[in-house]
Each structure stands twice: as structure tokens, then as C-alpha cells.
Amino acid sequence: MNTTTLASRTIRCALTLGLSALLASGALAEEREWPRGHFPLPETGSVIGENYRVTVQEGDTLVDLARTHNVGYEEIRMANPEVSIWAPFAGTEVTIPNRHILPDAEREGIVINLSEMRLYYYSAPGMVESYPISVGRDGFSTPVGVTRTTVKVKDPHWSPPRSMRAEAAARGEPPPAVVPPGPDNPLGRHAILLGIPSYLIHGTNRPDGVGMRVSRGCIRMFPEDIESLYERVPSGTRVNIIDQPFKAGWSDDGVLYAQSFPPLEENEASFEPLLNAVEVVARAFGDEQPPVDYARLRTLVEQPDGLIVSLLHTADEAPTPAEPAPAPAVDGLFGGELELGGR
């Protein structure tokens, strides 16, 4: 075992043991007291974190609060639809959507859920990290598939891709052939190359856009988040890029929750959203007949806001007669210094 590997494992073990000791002492009663983006994996189920509320101070914007509290632009906007993004009134209470259902994917390495615009990193036993990201905009979709991290580059040079050079030239603003490290470099100070050519996980010089579909296919992160990952993610780490606009999962105390996000425009024709949601819920129950509130499920699919909602009928609720359980889905319906061409 080489020295780097041994040191990396020692750090991870020390972090895990330290967090476990704090949990045992009751010092980490809330997930917010963990390091930024870190959550304990539940013993059962797949729900992590808790939503909470903060009060707007004079001069705050929702974008400021989003970055401070580890959420992205669209997440905080959808969680607070009545609050101005750029000029909220001081004293306004704002919801921080910090509760997540883990994606339905193998809990290994990095998992990126495109519709959710969130990255999950299974960094140590009993722990998962989660961070907001930006993904490819319509016409420059981030590809779905399994790849791995390759080279890590600090203070990268950036070569604008051919499509961007053509667009800029058409506007009469031809870009430089290479952008050196510095405040004008859209890759930020840290980049992790992926096995998919020309695709990276990187920082940004425009952090206000994190949590939006604004890239040309690359994964953008807040500068502090990519710096943290850059130091700890080994080359060769598995990266699973998925697209799950609807997620369902059990909490540790046996409640079924669901979370729905606006689907990517380019994928909307590939599945029927309500039928897809019913299939996801059915998988969560296995062979049991789910006592699901289907009216609530339909609303969640039709009005996605990223917030976690319970789908089970409570003891004093009767099933909604106007919304009978949909029929089961039919199988087959859903099927150094380096010049980088980042997107």
C-alpha cells in the first residue's frame, strides 16, 4: 500500500470515528452540525437531512442564503416561491430544503442526479456527502452513464470549445484561444476530468448559477465544494450519472416520502411522468399493496418543487375516492497545468 493511499484511508477512518463519537455523545443531534454537505447514512431507509428555516437579514439575497446553506438556485427558488430571489424583505423566514431522498442507485463513489441538480458522494462507510451542481442546458445535455474520474488539475487553463468560439465570433466577440487561470476562467481553480472526453466536474467563476441548467454539459460546483472534493476524491472513482426526476424512499422511522423535480426537457418524451412515479413507489413497497394517497402523488408529479412529501394515508385519512390506484405499469413502457476544453 503506498503512502498516499494509507494517508487517505487514515484520514477517512479518523473522520468517520470522530463523527461517530460525536453522535454517541449527542453533540450532533442535527445534521446541520456535520461538516458542510456531510450526512450520516440512515441505518434503514434512504432519507437524509432535515429542512429548516432561517431569517433574512438586511442585504441578504436568496442566492446568498442558498450558497451558505449548501443548496442551489432552483432548489431555494422552488422552496420559497413567494419570496423575491434578489430582494427579499429583511425578517422574512426562508425554507432551506436540506432534506433529500438518496437516488435509487448503487451507493458507491459519486452519483449525479441530473434533474435534481445534485451530486452525492459516498466518501466513507456510514456517510454520504451531497452538493448542489449545475448541469448541461438544453442542447448541451450532460450524458447519462457510468464513468470514472481521471486526472485532477489545479488552476487549469481553459480552451473554449468550438461551438462557443463560433457563437462568440458570430456576435463579433471572438474569444481567446486559451483562458489562463484567474478570475475570468469559467473552470474556477479546480477541475476533475471524467472518462467521458471533454466532460469535467469543476468550479466556476460565476457561483450564482450553481443549481441551474447553464453549462455546456460539464458539472459545475461552488468553489468551496469542488475544492473539498478535489482534495479527497481519488482518481478512478466511479461516477454514475443518472436522471431521476421522481424519487421515493423510506425514512428511518418507517414513513414513505417522495420528492419530485422538473424533468429535463430533452427527456420528457421518453417516459410518462405519473406512470413513472407509480412504478417508483411500487418498487419502494416491493410485493405489498401500497396505501398511497394517489391524489397527493399526482399533485407532486404535476407541480414538482423538490420538497419531500409523505405519500402514505394517515390513520385518520380515508383514501381519496376520486383518485383510484392506477393500474400497474406495463413492462417495456420505460424503458499540473493543462489546457481543458470544458463545457
C-alpha positions in Angstrom: 0.0 0.0 0.0 1.6 3.4 -1.0 1.9 6.3 1.4 -0.8 8.4 -0.3 -3.4 5.6 -0.1 -2.5 4.9 3.6 -2.8 8.6 4.4 -6.1 8.8 2.6 -7.5 5.8 4.4 -6.3 7.1 7.8 -8.0 10.4 7.3 -11.3 8.8 6.3 -11.2 6.4 9.2 -10.4 9.2 11.6 -13.2 11.4 10.3 -15.7 8.5 10.5 -14.6 7.6 14.0 -14.7 11.2 15.2 -18.2 11.8 13.8 -19.4 8.5 15.4 -18.0 9.6 18.7 -19.8 13.0 18.5 -23.0 11.2 17.5 -22.8 9.0 20.5 -22.2 12.0 22.8 -25.3 13.7 21.4 -23.2 16.6 20.1 -24.5 16.1 16.6 -28.2 16.0 17.2 -28.9 17.8 13.9 -27.4 17.1 10.5 -26.6 20.8 10.2 -23.8 20.4 12.7 -21.9 17.9 10.4 -19.3 19.4 8.1 -20.8 21.1 5.0 -22.6 18.6 2.8 -22.0 15.6 5.1 -24.8 13.4 6.3 -24.9 10.1 8.2 -26.3 7.3 6.2 -29.5 6.0 7.8 -29.5 2.5 9.3 -32.6 1.8 7.3 -34.3 3.7 4.5 -32.9 6.4 2.3 -33.9 9.8 3.7 -31.1 12.1 4.9 -31.0 15.6 6.4 -33.8 18.0 7.6 -35.4 21.1 6.2 -35.2 24.1 8.4 -35.9 27.9 8.3 -33.7 30.9 8.5 -34.5 34.6 8.8 -33.4 37.0 6.0 -31.0 39.7 7.2 -30.7 43.1 5.7 -28.8 42.8 2.4 -29.3 39.1 2.0 -30.4 37.5 -1.3 -31.8 34.0 -1.6 -28.8 33.2 -3.7 -26.5 34.2 -0.8 -28.5 32.0 1.6 -28.5 29.1 -0.9 -24.7 29.1 -1.1 -24.3 29.5 2.7 -26.7 26.6 3.4 -25.5 24.2 0.6 -28.4 24.4 -1.8 -28.7 25.5 -5.4 -30.6 28.3 -7.2 -33.6 26.3 -8.3 -33.8 24.4 -5.0 -34.2 27.6 -2.9 -36.4 29.2 -5.5 -38.9 26.3 -5.6 -38.9 26.0 -1.8 -39.8 29.7 -1.4 -41.9 30.6 -4.4 -43.4 33.8 -2.8 -40.0 35.3 -1.8 -38.0 37.5 -4.1 -34.7 35.9 -5.2 -32.7 39.1 -5.3 -34.5 41.5 -2.9 -36.2 39.5 -0.1 -37.5 41.7 2.8 -35.4 41.6 6.0 -37.2 39.5 8.6 -38.7 37.1 6.1 -38.5 33.4 7.1 -37.0 31.2 4.3 -37.1 27.5 4.0 -33.8 25.7 3.5 -34.5 22.5 1.6 -31.9 20.3 3.2 -33.8 17.0 3.3 -33.1 14.6 0.4 -34.0 11.1 -0.7 -31.0 9.2 -1.8 -31.1 8.3 -5.5 -32.1 4.8 -6.5 -28.6 3.8 -7.5 -25.7 1.8 -6.1 -24.2 3.6 -3.1 -20.7 3.8 -4.4 -18.4 6.6 -5.5 -20.2 9.6 -7.0 -23.8 9.6 -8.1 -25.1 12.6 -10.1 -28.8 13.1 -10.5 -29.4 15.5 -13.4 -33.0 16.6 -12.9 -32.3 17.1 -9.2 -29.1 19.0 -10.0 -27.3 17.4 -7.0 -24.2 15.3 -6.6 -23.9 12.5 -4.0 -20.5 11.2 -2.9 -20.3 8.1 -0.8 -17.0 9.1 0.8 -16.7 6.8 3.8 -18.6 3.9 5.5 -21.8 5.2 7.1 -21.5 8.6 5.4 -22.7 10.4 2.3 -22.0 13.9 1.0 -24.4 15.9 -1.1 -23.8 19.2 -3.0 -25.8 21.3 -5.5 -24.5 21.4 -9.0 -25.2 22.9 -12.4 -25.7 20.6 -15.4 -25.9 21.0 -19.2 -28.5 23.2 -20.6 -31.0 22.2 -23.3 -29.0 21.5 -26.4 -25.8 20.6 -24.4 -27.2 17.8 -22.2 -24.9 16.1 -19.7 -24.7 12.5 -20.8 -26.2 9.7 -18.7 -23.9 6.7 -18.0 -21.2 5.3 -15.8 -17.7 6.7 -16.0 -14.7 7.4 -13.7 -12.6 10.3 -12.5 -9.3 10.5 -14.3 -6.9 13.5 -14.0 -7.2 16.2 -11.4 -6.0 19.7 -12.3 -5.5 22.7 -10.1 -5.6 26.2 -11.7 -6.4 24.8 -15.2 -6.2 26.6 -18.4 -9.4 26.6 -20.4 -9.8 26.2 -24.2 -13.3 27.4 -25.3 -15.0 24.6 -27.3 -15.5 25.1 -31.0 -19.3 25.7 -30.6 -18.7 28.6 -28.2 -16.0 30.1 -30.4 -18.4 30.0 -33.3 -21.2 31.7 -31.3 -18.9 34.4 -30.0 -17.4 35.0 -33.4 -21.0 35.4 -34.8 -21.6 38.1 -32.2 -18.4 39.9 -33.2 -16.7 38.9 -29.9 -14.1 36.2 -30.8 -12.8 34.6 -27.5 -9.2 33.9 -26.8 -7.9 30.5 -27.9 -6.9 29.8 -24.3 -8.0 31.4 -21.0 -5.3 31.3 -18.3 -6.0 30.6 -14.6 -7.6 33.6 -12.9 -10.9 35.3 -12.2 -12.0 35.1 -15.9 -11.6 31.3 -16.1 -15.0 29.6 -16.1 -13.5 26.4 -14.8 -12.6 28.0 -11.5 -9.5 26.8 -9.6 -10.2 23.0 -9.6 -11.2 20.5 -12.2 -11.7 16.8 -12.1 -11.7 15.2 -15.6 -14.1 12.3 -16.3 -13.6 9.3 -18.6 -16.1 10.8 -21.0 -14.0 13.0 -23.2 -14.4 16.8 -22.7 -16.6 16.4 -19.6 -15.4 17.6 -16.2 -16.5 18.3 -12.7 -15.2 21.7 -12.0 -15.6 25.0 -10.1 -16.9 28.3 -11.6 -16.2 32.0 -11.6 -19.9 32.6 -11.6 -21.2 30.8 -8.5 -24.7 32.4 -8.6 -25.5 30.0 -11.4 -24.9 26.8 -9.4 -28.2 24.9 -9.2 -29.3 25.9 -12.7 -29.0 24.4 -16.2 -26.4 26.7 -17.6 -23.3 24.6 -18.6 -22.4 23.0 -21.9 -22.5 19.6 -20.4 -20.0 19.8 -17.6 -20.8 19.6 -13.9 -20.2 22.9 -12.1 -19.9 23.2 -8.3 -19.5 26.0 -5.8 -15.7 26.8 -5.5 -15.6 25.6 -1.9 -17.3 22.3 -2.7 -15.1 21.3 -5.7 -12.0 22.3 -3.6 -13.1 19.9 -0.9 -13.8 17.1 -3.4 -10.6 17.8 -5.3 -8.6 17.1 -2.2 -10.4 13.8 -1.3 -11.8 12.1 -4.4 -9.2 9.5 -5.7 -8.6 9.2 -9.4 -10.5 6.2 -10.7 -13.6 6.9 -8.5 -16.8 5.5 -10.1 -19.2 8.3 -11.3 -22.7 7.2 -12.1 -24.7 9.9 -14.0 -28.4 9.3 -13.8 -31.7 11.2 -14.4 -34.4 10.5 -11.7 -36.9 13.4 -11.6 -39.1 11.5 -9.2 -37.7 9.7 -6.1 -39.4 7.7 -3.3 -37.9 6.3 -0.2 -38.5 5.3 3.4 -37.4 7.3 6.4 -35.7 5.6 9.3 -39.0 5.7 11.2 -41.0 4.0 8.5 -42.6 6.8 6.6 -42.7 6.7 2.8 -41.6 10.0 1.2 -41.4 11.2 -2.3 -39.5 14.1 -4.0 -40.3 15.4 -7.5 -38.2 17.7 -9.7 -39.0 19.3 -13.1 -37.8 16.8 -15.7 -35.2 17.7 -18.2 -36.9 19.0 -21.4 -35.0 16.6 -23.7 -36.1 13.6 -21.7 -39.8 14.5 -21.2 -40.9 12.4 -24.2 -39.1 9.3 -23.1 -41.5 8.4 -20.2 -44.9 9.3 -18.8 -44.3 11.1 -15.5 -47.2 9.9 -13.5 -46.8 6.3 -14.6 -43.1 6.5 -13.8 -43.9 7.8 -10.3 -46.3 4.9 -9.7 -43.6 2.5 -10.7 -41.0 4.1 -8.4 -43.5 3.9 -5.5 -44.3 0.3 -6.3 -40.6 -0.6 -6.2 -40.3 1.0 -2.8 -43.1 -1.3 -1.5 -42.0 -4.5 -3.1 -44.8 -7.1 -3.0 -47.0 -5.1 -0.6 -50.1 -3.2 -1.7 -49.1 0.5 -1.1 -51.6 2.6 0.9 -50.7 5.6 -1.1 -52.5 8.9 -1.4 -52.7 9.0 -5.2 -54.2 12.5 -5.3 -51.1 13.7 -3.4 -48.9 11.7 -5.8 -50.5 13.3 -8.8 -50.1 16.8 -7.4 -46.5 16.1 -6.6 -45.7 15.0 -10.2 -47.7 17.8 -11.8 -46.3 20.5 -9.5 -42.7 19.5 -8.8 -41.0 21.6 -6.2 -38.2 19.4 -4.9 -39.6 19.3 -1.4 -40.1 16.0 0.4 -43.8 14.9 0.9 -45.2 11.9 2.7 -47.3 9.7 0.4 -48.9 7.4 3.0 -52.5 7.8 4.2 -52.5 8.7 7.9 -54.7 6.7 10.3 -57.5 9.3 10.2 -57.5 9.7 6.4 -59.6 7.7 4.0 -58.3 7.0 0.5 -59.5 9.7 -1.9 -62.4 8.0 -3.9 -61.9 10.3 -6.9 -58.4 9.1 -7.4 -58.3 5.2 -7.6 -55.0 3.5 -7.6 -53.6 3.5 -11.2 -53.1 0.1 -12.8 -49.7 -1.4 -12.6 -47.2 -0.2 -15.2 -46.7 -2.4 -18.2 -43.2 -3.7 -18.7 -41.4 -2.1 -21.6 -43.0 1.3 -21.4 -39.9 2.9 -20.0 -37.8 1.8 -20.8 -0.5 20.5 -13.2 -1.2 22.8 -16.0 -3.4 21.6 -18.7 -5.5 23.0 -21.4 -9.0 21.8 -21.0 -11.9 22.0 -23.4 -14.6 22.3 -20.6 -18.2 22.9 -21.3 
